[in-house]
Amino acid sequence: MHTARSGLLSASLRYVRNFENLLYQNIRFNSSAVNKSQLSKLRRSTGYTFSACKEALLKHNNEYDKALQWLNDEAVRRGWEKAGKLSTRPLSQGLLGVLQTRTHAVVLEVNCETDFVARNEQFQNFVANATEAVMERFTVNPSISHLDAENINNLILEKSTKLSDAVAIVVGAVGENIAVRRAIGLHNPGDPSRLASYAHISTDGVKSGIRDVKFGKYAAIIRYRPVGDQVASAAWHERASRLGKQLCQHIVGMNPRPGLDLTSPADDPDEEKCLLLQPFFLDDTVRVGEHLNRNEIVLEEFIRAECGQDDSDES
């Protein structure tokens, strides 16, 4: 009897001590001080919630770099989980990112479900970053003119983030399905050719662009050169630059068929789909080809892009 009572007392004491230790550890964890400076810095640099940043710092003893890495890893993990659940939703909205340098002009299409997300700042920042990554890829390999979704998703953004992981982070943040679709571009091999580009916004609340990347629902890029072999004057370059942008606007609005083939003209000028035979949108008394000839410009190539357009509808 005495032995049984002693055993019960010992077990009770062990339970009380274990409970006290657990309570002490819990109090220590909940009373751990979060470095307010680190918390503020983490929120500014990531944009994540106060509670998420606090949790990251508590988990890593206020070590900023470890907390930042944990937050980014969690964002990717949760984003991929959400992306898997949303992957079958249709993508009819989005943005085109357009970027032009002296040697390249590129257009990247990123799709989302609603124009609400297209107006989202984080989504727009992603489109700008991804467009810059696409430009870098085109610059490194000038022979390419097209990138599909798989190749785009394998690109690396700043801070060594894989582009597909960056997509997952945005999906987790905005709660909609998002996908990169394609990238297209033109290369300027050098003088005397020049490039021009234009992006047309049709959604209220979307920025005109971020840094040098322009946003739009529609876009056009062209490559042109002066007639003949003579060195073009400064006046010609100024005139051609202005006309180049106007021609891009015409291409966006009039939606010509791809290519510069002059065969099979339409009986009705208003139904014409050949770019060079279309009435110029700023002066319908002259055709595009005639207007270019008058200004001593040769159009070498053009591309028109429309966000959300079905492949079967591309003309």
C-alpha positions as CSV (number, residue, x, y, z in Angstrom):
1,M,0.0,0.0,0.0
2,H,2.8,2.4,1.0
3,T,4.7,1.5,-2.2
4,A,1.6,2.1,-4.4
5,R,1.0,5.5,-2.7
6,S,4.6,6.5,-3.2
7,G,4.5,5.6,-6.9
8,L,1.4,7.6,-7.4
9,L,2.9,10.6,-5.6
10,S,6.1,10.4,-7.8
11,A,4.0,10.2,-11.0
12,S,2.0,13.3,-9.9
13,L,5.1,15.2,-9.1
14,R,6.6,14.4,-12.5
15,Y,3.4,15.5,-14.2
16,V,3.4,18.8,-12.3
17,R,7.1,19.4,-13.2
18,N,6.5,18.6,-16.9
19,F,3.5,20.9,-16.9
20,E,5.6,23.7,-15.3
21,N,8.4,23.2,-17.8
22,L,5.9,23.3,-20.7
23,L,4.2,26.4,-19.3
24,Y,7.6,28.1,-18.8
25,Q,8.7,27.3,-22.4
26,N,5.4,28.7,-23.7
27,I,5.7,31.9,-21.7
28,R,9.3,32.3,-22.9
29,F,8.2,31.8,-26.6
30,N,5.2,34.2,-26.4
31,S,7.2,36.8,-24.6
32,S,10.2,36.7,-27.0
33,A,10.9,40.2,-28.1
34,V,10.7,40.9,-31.8
35,N,13.2,43.4,-33.0
36,K,11.0,46.3,-34.2
37,S,13.6,47.6,-36.6
38,Q,14.0,44.2,-38.2
39,L,10.3,43.7,-38.4
40,S,9.8,47.1,-40.1
41,K,12.6,46.3,-42.5
42,L,11.2,42.9,-43.3
43,R,7.7,44.3,-44.0
44,R,9.1,47.0,-46.3
45,S,11.3,44.7,-48.3
46,T,8.7,41.9,-48.7
47,G,5.3,43.4,-48.4
48,Y,4.2,40.4,-46.4
49,T,1.8,40.8,-43.4
50,F,2.8,42.0,-40.0
51,S,1.9,38.6,-38.5
52,A,3.9,36.6,-41.1
53,C,7.0,38.8,-40.6
54,K,6.7,38.5,-36.9
55,E,6.4,34.7,-37.1
56,A,9.5,34.6,-39.3
57,L,11.6,36.6,-36.9
58,L,10.4,34.6,-33.9
59,K,11.2,31.4,-35.6
60,H,14.8,32.6,-36.4
61,N,15.7,34.6,-33.3
62,N,15.5,37.9,-35.1
63,E,18.0,36.9,-37.8
64,Y,16.9,38.9,-40.8
65,D,18.4,36.9,-43.6
66,K,17.0,33.6,-42.2
67,A,13.6,35.1,-41.6
68,L,13.6,36.5,-45.2
69,Q,14.5,33.2,-46.7
70,W,11.8,31.4,-44.6
71,L,9.2,33.9,-45.8
72,N,10.1,33.5,-49.4
73,D,10.1,29.7,-49.1
74,E,6.7,29.8,-47.5
75,A,5.3,32.1,-50.1
76,V,6.5,29.8,-52.9
77,R,5.2,26.7,-51.1
78,R,1.8,28.2,-50.4
79,G,1.6,29.7,-53.8
80,W,2.2,26.4,-55.5
81,E,-0.5,24.8,-53.4
82,K,-2.9,27.5,-54.4
83,A,-1.8,27.4,-58.0
84,G,-2.5,23.7,-58.2
85,K,-6.1,24.3,-57.0
86,L,-6.7,27.2,-59.4
87,S,-4.9,25.7,-62.5
88,T,-8.1,24.8,-64.4
89,R,-9.7,28.2,-64.2
90,P,-9.9,30.1,-67.5
91,L,-7.5,33.0,-68.2
92,S,-9.1,35.6,-70.4
93,Q,-7.5,38.8,-68.9
94,G,-3.9,40.0,-68.3
95,L,-1.3,42.3,-69.5
96,L,1.3,42.6,-72.2
97,G,4.7,43.9,-71.2
98,V,6.6,45.7,-74.0
99,L,10.2,46.6,-73.8
100,Q,12.4,48.1,-76.5
101,T,16.2,48.8,-76.7
102,R,18.3,49.8,-79.7
103,T,18.8,46.1,-80.6
104,H,15.6,44.3,-79.5
105,A,11.9,44.8,-79.0
106,V,10.0,42.2,-77.0
107,V,6.4,41.5,-76.0
108,L,5.5,39.2,-73.0
109,E,2.0,38.0,-72.4
110,V,0.9,37.2,-68.8
111,N,-2.7,36.0,-68.3
112,C,-4.9,36.2,-65.3
113,E,-8.6,35.6,-64.6
114,T,-10.0,39.1,-64.1
115,D,-9.1,42.7,-64.9
116,F,-9.1,43.3,-61.2
117,V,-5.9,41.4,-60.8
118,A,-4.5,43.1,-64.0
119,R,-4.7,46.3,-61.9
120,N,-3.0,44.8,-58.9
121,E,0.4,46.4,-58.2
122,Q,2.1,43.1,-57.3
123,F,0.9,41.6,-60.6
124,Q,2.1,44.6,-62.6
125,N,5.5,44.4,-60.9
126,F,5.8,40.8,-61.8
127,V,5.0,41.5,-65.5
128,A,7.7,44.2,-65.5
129,N,10.3,41.9,-63.9
130,A,9.4,39.0,-66.2
131,T,9.6,41.2,-69.3
132,E,13.1,42.4,-68.3
133,A,14.1,38.7,-67.9
134,V,12.7,37.9,-71.4
135,M,14.6,40.9,-72.9
136,E,17.8,39.6,-71.3
137,R,17.2,36.1,-72.8
138,F,16.5,37.6,-76.3
139,T,19.7,39.8,-76.0
140,V,21.9,36.8,-75.1
141,N,20.5,34.8,-78.1
142,P,19.5,37.2,-80.9
143,S,18.5,34.4,-83.2
144,I,15.4,33.5,-81.2
145,S,12.1,35.3,-82.0
146,H,9.7,33.4,-79.8
147,L,9.6,31.8,-76.3
148,D,6.9,29.5,-75.1
149,A,5.6,29.2,-71.6
150,E,8.0,26.4,-70.6
151,N,11.1,28.4,-71.6
152,I,9.8,31.6,-70.0
153,N,9.1,29.8,-66.7
154,N,12.7,28.5,-66.6
155,L,14.1,32.0,-66.7
156,I,15.8,33.4,-63.6
157,L,14.7,36.7,-62.1
158,E,16.7,38.9,-59.6
159,K,17.8,37.2,-56.4
160,S,18.0,33.9,-58.2
161,T,14.3,33.4,-58.1
162,K,13.0,31.0,-60.8
163,L,10.3,32.8,-62.8
164,S,7.8,29.9,-62.2
165,D,8.3,30.3,-58.5
166,A,7.6,34.1,-58.8
167,V,4.3,33.2,-60.6
168,A,3.4,31.0,-57.7
169,I,4.1,33.8,-55.2
170,V,1.8,36.2,-57.1
171,V,-0.9,33.5,-57.3
172,G,-0.7,33.0,-53.5
173,A,-1.0,36.8,-53.0
174,V,-3.8,37.6,-55.3
175,G,-5.8,34.4,-55.2
176,E,-6.3,34.0,-58.9
177,N,-4.9,31.7,-61.5
178,I,-2.0,33.4,-63.4
179,A,0.2,32.1,-66.2
180,V,2.8,33.3,-68.6
181,R,1.8,32.4,-72.1
182,R,4.4,33.5,-74.7
183,A,7.1,36.0,-75.6
184,I,7.8,37.4,-79.1
185,G,10.5,39.7,-80.3
186,L,12.3,41.4,-83.1
187,H,16.1,41.8,-83.4
188,N,17.8,44.8,-85.0
189,P,21.1,43.6,-86.4
190,G,22.4,47.2,-86.7
191,D,22.4,50.2,-88.9
192,P,20.5,51.2,-90.9
193,S,17.6,49.4,-89.4
194,R,15.6,50.8,-86.5
195,L,12.9,49.5,-84.1
196,A,9.6,51.0,-82.9
197,S,7.0,49.8,-80.4
198,Y,3.6,50.7,-79.0
199,A,1.5,49.4,-76.1
200,H,-2.2,50.3,-75.9
201,I,-4.0,50.2,-72.5
202,S,-7.7,49.5,-72.5
203,T,-8.2,48.8,-68.8
204,D,-8.7,51.6,-66.3
205,G,-6.4,51.6,-63.3
206,V,-3.5,49.9,-65.1
207,K,-0.2,51.9,-65.0
208,S,1.3,52.9,-68.4
209,G,4.3,51.0,-67.3
210,I,7.1,50.4,-64.8
211,R,10.7,51.5,-65.5
212,D,11.1,51.1,-69.2
213,V,8.5,48.3,-69.6
214,K,5.2,49.5,-71.1
215,F,1.9,47.8,-70.3
216,G,-1.1,47.2,-72.6
217,K,-3.9,45.0,-73.8
218,Y,-2.6,45.3,-77.3
219,A,0.9,45.9,-78.7
220,A,2.9,46.2,-81.9
221,I,6.6,46.2,-82.7
222,I,8.2,46.9,-86.1
223,R,11.6,47.0,-87.7
224,Y,12.2,49.5,-90.5
225,R,15.1,51.1,-92.5
226,P,15.6,53.9,-95.0
227,V,15.2,53.4,-98.7
228,G,18.4,52.6,-100.6
229,D,21.9,52.5,-99.2
230,Q,22.5,56.1,-98.4
231,V,23.2,57.3,-94.9
232,A,19.9,58.6,-93.4
233,S,19.9,62.2,-92.2
234,A,19.0,63.3,-88.7
235,A,15.8,64.8,-90.1
236,W,14.9,61.4,-91.6
237,H,15.5,59.6,-88.3
238,E,13.3,62.1,-86.5
239,R,10.5,61.8,-89.1
240,A,10.8,58.0,-89.3
241,S,10.7,57.7,-85.5
242,R,7.5,59.6,-85.4
243,L,6.0,57.6,-88.3
244,G,7.2,54.3,-86.7
245,K,5.1,54.9,-83.6
246,Q,2.1,55.9,-85.7
247,L,2.5,52.8,-87.8
248,C,2.5,50.7,-84.6
249,Q,-0.7,52.4,-83.5
250,H,-2.2,51.6,-86.9
251,I,-1.3,48.0,-86.6
252,V,-2.9,47.7,-83.2
253,G,-6.1,49.4,-84.4
254,M,-6.5,48.0,-87.9
255,N,-5.3,44.4,-87.1
256,P,-3.7,43.5,-90.4
257,R,-2.8,39.9,-91.2
258,P,0.8,38.9,-90.5
259,G,3.4,39.4,-93.2
260,L,3.9,41.9,-96.0
261,D,2.4,39.9,-98.9
262,L,0.7,42.2,-101.4
263,T,-1.3,39.4,-103.1
264,S,-5.1,39.0,-102.9
265,P,-6.1,42.6,-102.2
266,A,-9.6,43.1,-100.9
267,D,-12.3,44.7,-103.1
268,D,-13.4,46.9,-100.3
269,P,-10.6,49.1,-98.8
270,D,-12.4,49.0,-95.4
271,E,-12.0,45.2,-95.5
272,E,-8.3,45.2,-96.5
273,K,-6.1,42.9,-94.3
274,C,-2.8,43.5,-96.0
275,L,-1.0,46.1,-94.0
276,L,0.7,47.9,-96.9
277,L,-2.6,48.1,-98.8
278,Q,-4.7,49.4,-95.9
279,P,-5.7,53.1,-95.8
280,F,-3.5,54.8,-93.3
281,F,-5.5,55.4,-90.1
282,L,-4.4,59.1,-89.8
283,D,-5.1,59.8,-93.5
284,D,-7.4,57.4,-95.3
285,T,-6.7,59.0,-98.7
286,V,-3.3,57.2,-98.8
287,R,-2.4,53.6,-98.3
288,V,0.2,52.5,-95.7
289,G,2.7,51.4,-98.4
290,E,2.4,54.7,-100.3
291,H,2.8,56.7,-97.1
292,L,6.0,54.8,-96.3
293,N,7.4,55.3,-99.8
294,R,6.8,59.1,-99.6
295,N,8.8,59.1,-96.4
296,E,11.6,56.9,-97.8
297,I,10.9,54.1,-95.3
298,V,11.1,50.4,-95.9
299,L,9.1,48.3,-93.4
300,E,11.0,45.0,-92.8
301,E,8.9,43.2,-90.3
302,F,6.0,43.7,-87.9
303,I,4.3,41.9,-85.0
304,R,1.0,42.5,-83.4
305,A,0.0,41.0,-80.1
306,E,-3.3,40.9,-78.2
307,C,-3.7,39.7,-74.6
308,G,-6.1,36.8,-74.2
309,Q,-6.4,36.2,-77.9
310,D,-7.0,32.6,-78.9
311,D,-4.4,31.0,-81.2
312,S,-7.2,30.2,-83.6
313,D,-8.2,33.9,-83.8
314,E,-4.7,35.3,-84.5
315,S,-4.6,36.8,-88.0
